[in-house]
Amino acid sequence: MARDSSRKATLRPGIYAVLAEFRYELRCFHHFSEAAASREGLSPRQHQALLSIRGSPESMQTVGELAARLLIRPHSASGLANRLVGQGLLERIPGADRRVVRLRLTPSAEQILERLSAAHLAELKRIRPLLKTLIERIR
């Protein structure tokens, strides 16, 4: 599809600077999150998996549900779950018909996730005013 180069941009002046600043702040938060996970001995994806499972109904997920939440393929989620089981951070809970296996955090994972979540909440509270201002400037 050819792009019409004669069309003028309809975005107001300065919006690119606001969007750039917003993306920068999101990236800073992402960097903070990666470093916090690393200090706990987790990769960012492992942290995300633990949070996804803990935040789901009944604090359990299937591998398929985990894959969907992390936007990864089921076989990648399965490998991730296997590594977390091997680290003693997840356990597999067989379903009633044994075809469905759910993943649940171990007490050790719960402790790690609590520390990480407290740190993330504190960081979000710190940057909330800035993000709020940027979002208002987008309007």
Secondary structure, 3 states (H helix, E strand, C coil): CCCCCCCCCCCCCCHHHHHHHHHHHHHHHHHHHHHHHHHCCCCHHHHHHHHHHHCCHHHEECHHHHHHHHCCCHHHHHHHHHHHHHCCCEEEEECCCCCCEEEEECHHHHHHHHHHHHHHHHHHHHHHHHHHHHHHHHC
